[in-house]
C-alpha cells in the first residue's frame, strides 16, 4: 500500500466545526502535593494508583485518590514518559536523560524505592512501556520498532512488524495487552498518519494499519471485540478511531473539540471523558463512542491544560494536568443527558464508515425537510470526481453505499447538497 503524502492531510477549515464549550462545574480542584506538570496516570485497582510528570515527579495514592503523596525518583531533570504496573508492588516507569538515552526505573515495593536501568541500545528513544508479568515486557518509541523482553529486561529483541498495509514504521505512543497473546499499539506522525498495530501471538509478530490522519495517543479495549483510540494535533483537534471487530476495520472521526486527546476514560458504559491537553478542555461522548454520535466540549476549571483522566467508578474520577493540578469529578452532578436517541434537530451529514476505507464505505445523512438531494465527492484540489443525484427525499435518515475502487488512495471531501444548503466532511481512501 502506498501512503498518502503529508500534503494530502491538510485541514479543510471551512468544514471543521468546533463544539460549544460549557461552563458547568463537573470538576472541582483537589489538593495536590506538587506543582510539577502531571502527564499520565495508572491505577492497578480501585485504591492503588500513580501519576507521573516532569522533573521526575511521581505521586501515589493508596486510598483511591483521597490522599496523594510524592514518591522519590531521584530523577530531577527527566520528564517521565510512561508507566506500567503488574501489581500493587511491582511497576516500571520509562524516561530518557538529557542525552536522550532511554532508561526505566523499577519498583518492587509499591514505589518506596526505584532502581534505574538504561536500555541497552543508547540510540533508541523510547516513549511507551508495558509489562504483562514480571518477565515479559515491551517498549517502543520514536523509531517505531517494538522490543520485547522475556527475562525481566536482561535482554531485548526487536519484534517483527508487518508493514504491508501501513508502509512505514511510525513512532508508537501506547502499548496495551488484553491477555498473554493479544496486544495492541498506536502512534503516528504529526500531520501525516495515525497508526494501529496488533499482535495475536504474544508479540512475536505485529500487523500494522493506517487508521487516521493524525497521531493516536492512547488505546483502550471496550469489551466484545471493540477498541477505541484517541489522539489529535494542534490544527485538526481531537480525533478518535473505533473498531467493532478487534481492529480489522476502523471508523475514524473528529470530535469537533479543539485539543489533542492524550487520555480518556469511561465514567459509565455510555459516558466517556477525554483530556485534551494544551487546549484546557474535555471532550465528552454519551453514546459509548459509537460512530456518528455527538461529542460535547467542556472547559476545564481555570482552562488549565489537563493531560489525563481516570474514573474509578461512576462517581469517583480524577484529572491531572499542568502545574500539578488535580481535579476531582463532582459527584453531586447527576450526569449529562444524551440527545442522540431522539430525532436530530437539524439536518446532518454523518461521518462515513468505515473511515479510512478500502474501497467500500457508507455515507449517512438526515434531512429535516423534504428536498432534492445530491452527494458529490471532491479531491484535495477541489475537483469534483464523483456525483450522485439521489432525487427527491422526504424528511428522515438515509444512507448511500459506495464502492470507490476506481479512485486512487488519498484524502477526499464529500458534500451533501439539499434545499440550497451544503454540508461537507472529509474521508480517507487507502489501498
Residue pairs with C-beta under 8 A, 6 or more apart in sequence:
1 164
1 165
1 166
1 167
1 210
1 409
1 430
1 431
2 167
2 409
2 431
3 166
3 167
3 168
3 193
3 210
4 409
4 410
4 411
4 428
4 430
5 192
6 191
6 192
7 380
8 380
8 410
8 411
9 191
9 192
9 193
9 213
9 214
9 411
10 380
10 411
11 235
11 236
12 413
12 424
12 426
14 424
15 413
15 424
15 425
15 426
16 236
16 237
16 254
16 256
17 256
18 237
18 256
18 257
18 258
18 297
19 255
19 256
19 257
19 283
19 295
19 296
19 297
20 296
20 297
21 281
21 297
21 298
21 299
22 296
22 297
22 298
22 299
23 298
23 299
24 298
24 333
25 301
25 330
25 333
26 282
26 298
26 329
26 330
26 333
27 282
27 300
27 301
27 319
27 327
27 328
27 329
27 330
28 301
28 327
28 328
28 329
28 330
29 301
29 325
29 326
29 327
29 328
30 65
30 318
30 326
30 327
30 328
31 68
31 326
32 38
32 59
32 68
32 324
32 325
32 326
33 59
33 68
33 69
33 70
33 324
34 53
34 57
34 59
34 70
34 324
35 323
35 324
36 53
36 54
36 55
36 57
36 323
36 324
37 53
37 54
37 57
37 307
37 321
37 322
37 323
37 324
38 51
38 52
38 53
38 57
38 59
38 307
38 308
38 320
38 321
38 322
38 324
38 325
38 326
39 51
39 52
39 53
39 54
39 79
39 80
39 262
39 307
39 308
39 320
40 51
40 52
40 53
40 80
40 82
40 83
40 263
40 307
40 308
40 320
41 49
41 50
41 51
41 52
41 263
41 308
41 309
41 310
41 318
41 320
42 49
42 50
42 51
42 83
42 84
42 85
42 91
43 49
43 50
43 310
43 312
44 85
44 86
44 87
44 88
44 91
45 88
46 64
46 312
46 313
47 61
47 62
47 63
47 64
48 60
48 61
48 62
48 88
48 110
49 60
49 61
49 64
49 65
49 310
50 58
50 59
50 60
50 61
50 71
50 83
50 85
50 91
50 111
51 58
51 59
51 60
51 68
51 308
51 320
52 58
52 80
52 82
52 83
52 93
53 79
53 80
53 320
53 324
54 78
54 79
54 80
55 75
55 76
55 77
55 78
55 79
56 73
56 74
56 75
56 76
56 77
56 78
56 80
56 95
57 70
57 73
57 80
57 324
58 70
58 71
58 72
58 73
58 80
58 93
58 111
59 68
59 69
59 70
59 71
60 68
60 69
60 70
60 71
60 110
60 111
61 67
61 68
61 69
62 110
64 312
64 316
65 312
65 316
65 318
65 328
68 326
71 111
71 112
71 114
72 113
72 114
73 80
73 93
73 105
73 114
74 114
74 116
75 95
75 105
75 116
77 97
77 98
78 95
78 96
78 97
79 95
80 93
80 94
80 95
81 94
81 95
81 96
81 126
81 127
81 128
81 129
82 93
82 94
82 127
82 128
82 129
82 174
83 91
83 92
83 93
83 94
83 129
84 91
84 92
84 129
84 130
84 131
84 137
85 91
85 92
86 131
86 132
86 133
86 134
88 110
89 107
89 108
89 109
89 110
90 106
90 107
90 108
90 134
91 106
91 107
91 111
91 131
92 104
92 105
92 106
92 107
92 129
92 131
92 137
93 104
93 105
93 114
93 129
94 102
94 103
94 104
94 126
94 127
94 128
94 129
94 139
95 102
95 103
95 104
95 105
96 102
96 103
96 125
96 126
97 103
100 125
101 118
101 119
101 122
102 118
102 119
102 122
102 124
102 125
102 126
102 139
102 141
103 116
103 117
103 118
103 119
104 116
104 117
104 119
104 129
104 139
104 153
105 114
105 115
105 116
105 117
106 114
106 115
106 117
106 153
107 113
107 114
107 115
117 153
119 126
119 139
119 156
120 156
121 156
124 141
124 142
124 143
124 145
124 147
125 141
125 142
125 143
126 139
126 140
126 141
126 142
127 140
127 141
127 142
127 171
127 172
127 173
128 139
128 140
128 141
128 172
128 173
128 174
128 175
128 185
129 137
129 138
129 139
129 175
130 137
130 138
130 139
130 175
130 176
130 177
130 183
131 137
131 138
132 138
132 177
132 180
134 152
135 149
135 150
135 151
135 152
136 148
136 149
136 150
136 202
136 203
137 148
137 149
137 152
137 153
138 146
138 147
138 148
138 149
138 159
138 175
138 183
138 203
139 146
139 147
139 156
139 175
140 146
140 147
140 171
140 172
140 175
140 185
140 187
141 171
141 172
142 171
143 169
143 171
144 161
144 168
144 169
144 170
144 171
144 172
144 187
145 158
145 159
145 161
145 169
146 158
146 159
146 161
146 172
146 175
146 185
146 197
146 203
146 206
147 156
147 157
147 158
147 159
148 156
148 157
148 159
148 203
149 155
149 156
149 157
159 199
159 203
159 204
159 205
159 206
160 204
160 205
160 206
161 169
161 197
161 205
161 206
161 207
161 208
162 205
162 206
162 207
162 208
163 169
163 208
164 208
165 207
165 208
165 209
165 210
166 193
166 195
166 208
166 209
166 210
168 193
169 208
170 187
170 188
170 189
170 193
170 195
171 187
171 188
171 189
171 215
172 185
172 186
172 187
172 197
173 186
173 187
173 188
173 215
173 216
173 217
173 218
173 231
174 185
174 186
174 187
174 216
174 217
174 218
174 219
175 183
175 184
175 185
176 183
176 184
176 185
176 219
176 220
176 221
177 183
177 184
178 184
178 221
180 202
181 199
181 200
181 201
181 202
182 198
182 199
182 200
183 198
183 199
183 202
183 203
184 196
184 197
184 198
184 199
184 219
184 221
184 227
184 247
185 196
185 197
185 198
185 206
185 219
186 194
186 195
186 196
186 197
186 216
186 217
186 218
186 219
186 229
186 231
187 194
187 195
187 197
187 215
187 216
188 194
188 195
188 212
188 214
188 215
188 216
188 231
189 215
190 214
190 215
190 233
191 214
191 233
191 235
193 210
193 212
193 213
193 214
193 215
194 210
194 211
194 212
194 213
194 214
194 215
194 216
194 229
194 231
194 239
194 241
194 252
195 208
195 209
195 210
195 211
195 212
195 216
196 208
196 209
196 211
196 216
196 219
196 229
196 241
196 243
196 247
196 250
197 206
197 207
197 208
197 209
198 206
198 207
198 209
198 246
198 247
199 205
199 206
199 207
209 247
209 250
210 356
210 430
211 229
211 241
211 250
211 252
211 356
212 229
212 231
212 239
212 241
212 250
212 252
212 356
213 236
213 239
213 252
213 411
213 426
213 428
214 231
214 232
214 233
214 236
214 239
215 231
215 232
215 233
216 229
216 230
216 231
216 239
216 241
217 229
217 230
217 231
217 232
217 260
217 261
217 262
217 263
218 229
218 230
218 231
218 261
218 262
218 263
218 264
219 227
219 228
219 229
220 227
220 228
220 229
220 264
221 227
222 228
222 288
222 289
225 244
225 245
225 246
226 242
226 243
226 244
227 242
227 243
227 246
227 247
228 240
228 241
228 242
228 243
228 264
228 272
228 289
229 240
229 241
229 242
230 238
230 239
230 240
230 241
230 261
230 264
230 274
231 238
231 239
231 240
231 260
231 261
232 238
232 239
232 255
232 259
232 260
232 261
232 276
233 260
234 260
234 278
236 254
237 254
237 255
237 256
237 257
237 258
237 259
238 254
238 255
238 257
238 258
238 259
238 260
238 261
238 274
238 276
238 283
239 252
239 253
239 254
239 255
239 261
240 252
240 253
240 255
240 261
240 274
240 289
241 250
241 251
241 252
241 253
242 250
242 251
242 253
242 289
242 290
242 291
243 249
243 250
243 251
249 354
250 354
250 355
250 356
251 291
251 351
251 353
251 354
251 355
252 351
252 354
252 355
252 356
252 428
253 291
253 292
253 351
253 355
254 351
255 261
255 274
255 283
255 285
255 295
255 297
256 283
256 295
256 297
257 274
257 276
257 279
257 281
257 282
257 283
257 295
257 296
257 297
258 276
258 279
258 281
258 297
259 276
259 277
259 278
259 279
259 280
259 281
259 283
260 276
260 277
260 278
260 279
261 274
261 275
261 276
261 277
261 283
262 275
262 276
262 277
262 307
262 308
263 274
263 275
263 307
263 308
263 309
263 310
264 272
264 273
264 274
264 275
264 309
265 272
265 273
265 309
265 310
265 311
265 317
266 272
266 311
267 273
267 311
267 314
267 317
267 329
267 335
268 314
268 335
269 288
270 286
270 287
270 288
270 338
271 284
271 285
271 286
271 335
271 336
272 284
272 285
272 288
272 289
273 282
273 283
273 284
273 309
273 311
273 317
273 319
274 282
274 283
274 284
274 285
274 309
275 282
275 306
275 307
275 308
275 309
275 319
275 321
276 282
276 283
276 306
277 305
277 306
277 307
278 305
279 305
280 299
280 300
280 302
280 303
280 304
280 305
280 306
281 297
281 298
281 299
281 300
281 303
282 297
282 298
282 299
282 300
282 306
282 309
282 319
283 295
283 296
283 297
283 298
284 295
284 296
284 297
284 298
284 336
285 293
285 294
285 295
285 296
286 293
286 294
286 296
286 336
286 337
286 338
286 340
287 293
287 294
287 338
287 340
291 350
291 351
291 353
292 350
292 351
292 353
292 364
293 340
294 339
294 340
296 336
300 306
300 319
300 321
300 327
301 327
304 321
304 322
304 323
304 325
304 327
305 321
305 322
306 319
306 320
306 321
306 322
306 325
306 327
307 320
307 321
307 322
308 319
308 320
308 321
309 317
309 318
309 319
309 320
310 317
310 318
310 319
311 317
311 329
312 318
315 329
315 331
316 328
316 329
316 331
317 328
317 329
318 326
318 327
318 328
318 329
319 326
319 327
319 329
320 326
320 327
321 327
339 345
344 366
344 368
345 368
346 368
347 365
347 366
347 367
347 368
347 369
347 416
347 418
347 419
347 421
347 423
348 365
348 366
348 423
349 363
349 365
349 414
349 415
349 416
349 423
349 424
349 425
350 363
350 364
350 365
350 366
350 425
351 425
351 427
352 361
352 362
352 363
352 364
352 414
352 425
352 427
353 361
353 362
353 364
354 361
355 361
355 427
355 428
356 427
356 428
356 429
356 430
357 404
357 427
357 428
357 429
357 430
358 429
358 430
358 431
359 403
359 404
359 405
359 407
359 429
359 431
360 401
360 402
360 403
360 404
361 401
361 402
361 404
361 427
362 399
362 400
362 401
362 402
363 375
363 399
363 400
363 402
363 414
364 397
364 398
364 399
364 400
365 373
365 375
365 397
365 398
365 399
365 400
365 416
365 423
366 396
366 397
366 398
367 373
367 393
367 395
367 396
367 398
367 418
367 419
368 395
369 395
369 419
370 392
370 393
370 394
370 395
371 392
371 393
371 418
371 419
372 391
372 392
372 393
372 418
373 390
373 391
373 392
373 393
373 398
373 416
373 417
373 418
374 387
374 388
374 389
374 390
374 416
374 417
374 418
375 387
375 388
375 390
375 400
375 414
375 415
375 416
375 417
376 384
376 386
376 387
376 388
376 414
376 415
376 417
377 384
377 385
377 386
377 387
377 404
377 412
377 413
377 414
377 415
378 384
378 385
378 412
378 413
378 414
378 415
379 385
379 410
379 412
380 410
380 411
380 412
380 413
385 407
385 412
386 402
386 404
386 407
388 400
390 398
390 400
393 418
404 429
407 429
408 429
408 431
409 429
409 430
409 431
410 428
410 429
411 426
411 427
411 428
411 429
412 426
412 427
412 428
412 429
413 424
413 425
413 426
413 427
414 424
414 425
414 427
415 422
415 423
415 424
416 422
416 423
416 424
